[in-house]
């Protein structure tokens, strides 16, 4: 009876693993694939200057070539298929369309009067928080955490960002970080917080001080 039970359990485990492998395989994107996942893939590749075509949501030859170029640069097998390893590597160095829009809004609402370098640094702060265990792991949750950013609290976050803000957000998404790993930024002329002023300064850019 024990052997029969063990055999049934082992069979169930094998079936489960096969179904998981099938699901992972189904998630791969290749020639002929289409939909929102392909559109997101194209946008991420476009962000890194690998994909030059229109964002169509259809996996065409241009998309395949862009995937292969990214794979070559990332040291992955160059087959032009966006499997789980390729998607994971791509997601680590880019952000989604919705998160890019949120980053651009933070950049515009918090630093539209700053230099371009300063705007990239503001976006980098958000990404640095998302990578740190001290903060939420999702960009959206970082931005909307209670009292995290004054522009969210006062409503300016919902202003429409300009092209420069989007450009700065994209550059930060490519892991360019003028803030030097900062988790915070502030204008020393506009703050009365002794706590924020006590943080270790990483760099000063324009009117903003960046700190950890």
Secondary structure, DSSP 8 states (H G I E B T S, - for coil): -HHHHHHHHHHHHHHHHHHHHHHHHHH-B-TT-BSHHHHHHHHHHHHTTS--S---SB--HHHHHHHHHHHHHHT----S-B-HHHHHHHHHS---HHHHHHHHHHHHHHHTTS-HHHHHHHHHHHHHHHHSTTS-SSHHHHHTSTTS-HHHHTSGGGS---HHHHHHHHHHHTT--TTSS-SEEE-TTT---HHHHTS-EEEEETTEEEE-
